[in-house]
Amino acid sequence: MRRPTRGVKRLDSAACAGQNTPMSVSRHFPADYREARAKFLAAAASAGALTEAIQHPLRGPHGEKLFTDVAWTGPRDARAALVTISATHGVEGYCGTGCQVAWLEEGLHRDLPKGVAVLAIHAINPHGYAWTRRVTEDNVDLNRNFIDHARPHPVNAGYASLAEVVTPPAWNPTTIAGTTRALDAYRAQQGEAAYKAAIFSGQFVDPHGIFFGGYAATWSNRTLLAVLRRYLSNIPHVGVIDYHTGLGPYGHGELIYGLPADTGLFRRMQDWLGNEVKSTDLGTSAAQPINGMNQAAMVQALPRSQVHVVALEYGTWEPPAVLNSLRADNWLHKHGELDSEQGRAIKAEIRHALYPDADDWRNLVWERAVQINRGMINGLARA
Ligand SMILES: [Zn+2]
């Protein structure tokens, strides 16, 4: 895959954890879900964190048990807490795990201001992580699932008309080329906004398609909100960093705010993190408005807290390569054989699309993560 041509923003190294060398950061990133969990638990133990393991009802591809793990560092009676979340989109978890593990292993938890704690939620979608998928066990895009399922679901007629194009019955060079032409034609005819809304905003018409929001709150949705309520209900000031990958220039971390931007919360986050907090509401983000994003649900889950939530979205490769990897994986689970040469090739493709397994990328990710974690923590300490 070719890297995006837009420039990669390099951060001032003074903003980084000074003792880190490029080689040392990479070792905190895992090779698979099992290693991710082991690294996270080891880091939490060495940091003396309070931990909890929440088991998922299903197993991983090697028969392994699956867990969402949480680790609390800092005072239990904190007046402010930063939450970090990895693997909302399963396979994107390599990035979040690396940042969560590095934070603990590099000792940054020891620098917390008085009264501030950090709650790391590791692998909120452990099934997708272990199976190298972006979605949950029920093919749900977790970040389209936080919606009131008792009410009529949003209509996405564009996706309905494209479902067979997005996921054709066969996946080979001929069908890939043909369906890509059809998607390009739709984009040219309907315009960029309609195309993005059809594909990316979330759809509730094809349970076997991509970006499917689900018809009920999925396990990871319920688990996330339960963890937030259990640990944070009495904490006045809460910040959330939800790690993602796959959108934007290589290694660049965009801060995406998906809630209405005409609020004091948004202005305060810009005060803490600079005007690099982008708004889907204002159209300043690379991401477009989406249905069922987790941000509003997290705010609603903590009615006694001021909740400052942002997605930290790291760019990987060019959009067509990322989208094709998601389409391929969707085809594989709908029509293909996981245990086949093509199945293994598709798994390698989606993993690479959402996790550039390279030191330069990991270093950019970590530098940005330190900057944003510290910005949130310092802001929370002043709140
Ligand atoms: Zn994501």
Boltz pocket constraint, residues with backbone or C-beta under 6 A from the ligand:
constraints:
  - pocket:
      binder: B
      contacts: [[A, 88], [A, 89], [A, 92], [A, 243], [A, 244], [A, 245], [A, 246]]
      max_distance: 6.0
